[in-house]
Amino acid sequence: MESEVTEVPFSAQWESVVAIAGDPEELFPSFPYRVRLVKEGNRTIVSLSVRRFLMKFDFEGVLEFTFGEPFVTYVMKGRKGLLILSFAAEEGALLARASADIAGERRLRRKLRFLATESGKTLARMAESYELVAPKIIGSPADFVVQNFDPSLLPHIIRYVRLKLGKPSFALVGSNGGERFSVTIRDNVVERVEHEGPTGSAIIEVGKGVLDVTEDDFLGIDATGRYEIRIFR
C-alpha cells in the first residue's frame, strides 16, 4: 500500500472535526476536486475525479468511515482496489493521509499527495469556521441572523455556507436596515465584496479561494451589529 502524509495548521477542537467529518455528504463536495455521492440502499457510493494540469485520477467505491479520537478514517472499496483518507487532529495541526492499494500504486504518489493536502486543508478550514460561526447564527444556512457580526467573521461565514449548501457558486447578502454588503463567490473563488452605507459605497476585489480568504481581505467593510444574511444561488 502506498501512502502520502501532509500536515496542515489547525486551530479548532476535535468536536468540530467530528461535526464536519461526520457528514461526508456535506464535506466531500467541498473538496477541491470533483466528488459525487450516491445512496444505494444502506450503501454510499463515492466517485472521485481529479483533473489538474497533467494529473488524472478516477476512483469509485463504497464508502465506510470510522471515528476514534483523534482519528477520522474514510475507506473506499471499489473494483480498482482500496482508497483511504485518514485525518488526525493534533495540537496546532491536522495530519492528513491518503493511501491506496491499487494496481500501479507506486505511480500514484503525486496524486495521493494532492488528495491528502487538499482534503486535509478543506477539513481543517471548514472545522475552524464551523466552530466560530455555528454558535453565533440563528436560522438555516440559506437565511440566518448573526447577532454580533463583524467583518472578521466573513471568511468563516463564507466557508460555513459553502459547506452547508454544497455549491461552489453563490451570493451572500447581509443587511441591518441601514447598511448592506454583498459577497460574490464563483467556482469556489471569492470574487468581490460590495458595501453600501449612509456615508457611501465601496467595492473590494478579492480574487481568492474560499479556503484561502482571511479577515484581512475584508478590512474595508465597516459593518458591525445584528445582520440578516441571505444566500442566493
C-alpha positions in Angstrom: 0.0 0.0 0.0 1.3 3.4 -1.0 0.7 6.4 1.3 1.3 10.2 1.4 1.0 12.3 4.6 0.8 16.1 4.9 0.4 18.4 7.9 -2.0 21.4 7.9 -2.1 24.2 10.5 -5.2 23.7 12.6 -6.8 25.7 15.5 -10.2 24.0 16.2 -11.3 21.3 18.6 -11.8 17.6 18.0 -15.6 18.1 18.4 -15.6 20.4 15.4 -13.8 17.9 13.3 -16.4 15.3 14.2 -19.3 17.8 13.4 -17.9 18.3 9.9 -16.4 14.9 9.1 -19.5 13.0 10.4 -21.5 14.1 7.3 -19.4 13.1 4.3 -22.4 14.1 2.0 -21.6 17.7 3.1 -17.9 17.5 3.4 -16.9 15.6 0.3 -18.5 18.1 -2.2 -16.3 20.8 -0.6 -13.1 19.1 -1.6 -11.3 20.9 -4.5 -11.8 18.1 -7.0 -15.0 16.5 -8.4 -16.9 14.3 -6.0 -20.2 12.6 -6.4 -22.0 10.6 -3.7 -25.0 8.3 -4.4 -27.1 6.4 -1.9 -27.9 2.8 -2.8 -29.9 1.3 0.0 -27.7 1.4 3.1 -24.5 2.0 1.0 -23.0 5.2 -0.1 -21.1 5.1 -3.4 -18.4 7.7 -3.8 -16.9 8.8 -7.2 -13.7 10.9 -7.1 -12.2 12.6 -10.2 -9.1 14.7 -10.1 -8.2 16.7 -13.2 -5.2 19.1 -12.6 -2.7 20.0 -15.2 -1.3 16.6 -16.4 -2.8 14.8 -13.3 -5.7 12.5 -13.9 -7.1 10.2 -11.3 -10.6 8.5 -11.0 -11.9 6.2 -8.3 -15.3 4.8 -7.4 -16.1 2.7 -4.3 -18.4 2.0 -1.4 -17.7 4.5 1.5 -17.2 3.4 5.1 -15.9 5.7 7.8 -14.9 5.5 11.5 -14.2 7.9 14.3 -11.9 7.4 17.3 -10.3 10.5 18.8 -8.2 11.9 17.3 -8.7 9.9 14.1 -11.2 10.1 11.3 -10.9 7.5 8.6 -12.8 7.1 5.3 -12.3 3.8 3.5 -13.5 3.5 -0.1 -13.6 -0.1 -1.6 -14.1 -0.4 -5.3 -13.2 -2.6 -8.3 -9.8 -0.9 -8.7 -8.9 -1.7 -5.1 -8.8 0.4 -1.9 -8.5 4.2 -1.3 -8.3 5.6 2.2 -8.4 9.1 3.5 -7.4 9.5 7.2 -7.2 12.6 9.4 -5.7 13.1 12.9 -6.3 16.2 14.9 -3.3 17.2 17.0 -2.4 20.3 18.9 -2.0 23.0 16.3 -2.1 20.7 13.3 -4.2 18.3 11.3 -2.4 15.3 9.8 -3.9 14.1 6.6 -3.0 10.7 5.0 -4.1 9.4 1.6 -3.4 5.7 1.0 -4.1 3.4 -2.0 -4.0 -0.3 -2.5 -4.4 -0.2 -6.3 -2.6 -1.7 -9.2 0.3 0.5 -10.1 0.0 2.3 -6.8 3.7 3.4 -6.9 2.8 5.7 -9.7 0.2 7.4 -7.6 2.4 9.2 -5.1 1.8 12.7 -6.6 -1.9 12.1 -6.8 -2.1 10.8 -3.2 -0.1 13.8 -2.0 -2.6 16.1 -3.8 -5.6 14.2 -2.2 -4.0 14.4 1.3 -3.0 18.0 1.1 -6.3 19.4 -0.4 -8.6 17.2 1.6 -6.8 18.0 4.8 -6.8 21.7 4.2 -10.5 21.6 3.4 -11.4 19.7 6.6 -9.2 22.0 8.7 -10.6 25.2 7.4 -14.2 24.1 7.4 -13.9 22.8 11.0 -12.3 26.0 12.2 -15.0 28.1 10.6 -17.8 25.9 11.8 -16.5 26.2 15.3 -16.6 30.0 15.1 -19.8 30.6 13.2 -22.3 27.8 14.2 -22.8 29.2 17.8 -23.4 32.7 16.5 -26.1 32.2 14.0 -29.9 31.7 14.2 -31.7 30.2 11.2 -30.9 28.0 8.2 -27.7 28.1 6.1 -29.6 30.0 3.4 -31.3 32.5 5.6 -29.9 33.4 9.1 -29.2 36.1 11.6 -25.8 37.0 13.1 -26.4 38.8 16.4 -22.8 40.3 16.8 -21.5 40.5 13.3 -18.1 42.0 12.4 -16.1 41.7 9.2 -13.6 39.2 10.7 -16.4 36.6 10.6 -16.9 36.9 6.8 -14.4 34.3 5.7 -15.8 31.9 8.2 -19.4 32.6 7.2 -18.5 32.1 3.5 -16.9 28.7 4.3 -19.8 27.7 6.5 -22.3 28.5 3.7 -20.1 26.7 1.1 -20.1 23.6 3.3 -23.8 23.5 4.1 -25.0 24.4 0.6 -22.6 22.1 -1.3 -22.5 24.6 -4.1 -19.3 26.3 -5.5 -21.1 29.4 -6.6 -23.5 31.7 -4.6 -24.0 35.2 -3.4 -24.2 36.2 0.2 -26.1 39.4 1.1 -26.1 40.9 4.6 -28.3 43.9 5.8 -29.2 45.6 9.1 -31.8 48.0 7.7 -29.4 50.9 7.1 -26.4 49.2 5.7 -25.9 46.4 3.2 -23.0 44.3 1.9 -22.8 41.5 -0.6 -20.2 38.9 -1.4 -20.0 37.1 -4.8 -18.5 33.5 -4.8 -18.0 31.8 -8.2 -16.4 28.4 -8.7 -15.0 28.5 -5.1 -13.4 31.9 -5.6 -14.4 34.9 -3.6 -14.6 37.5 -6.4 -15.7 40.7 -4.7 -17.4 42.4 -1.8 -19.7 45.4 -2.1 -20.6 47.6 0.8 -23.3 50.3 0.9 -23.9 52.6 3.9 -25.0 56.0 4.9 -21.6 57.6 4.0 -21.2 55.9 0.6 -20.3 52.7 -1.0 -17.1 50.6 -1.7 -16.1 47.6 -3.7 -13.3 45.3 -2.7 -11.9 43.0 -5.4 -10.7 39.8 -3.6 -10.0 37.1 -6.1 -9.0 34.4 -3.6 -10.2 30.8 -3.0 -12.9 30.1 -0.4 -10.4 28.2 1.8 -7.7 31.0 1.5 -9.6 34.2 2.4 -8.8 35.7 5.8 -10.2 38.6 7.8 -7.5 40.9 6.2 -9.4 40.6 2.9 -12.4 42.3 4.4 -10.8 45.2 6.4 -12.6 47.8 4.2 -16.0 46.6 5.3 -17.4 48.8 8.1 -20.3 46.6 9.3 -21.0 45.6 12.8 -24.0 44.6 14.9 -27.1 42.5 14.1 -27.2 41.4 10.5 -29.6 39.3 8.5 -27.8 37.1 6.0 -29.5 35.7 2.9 -27.9 33.4 0.3 -28.7 33.4 -3.4 -27.8 30.5 -5.7 
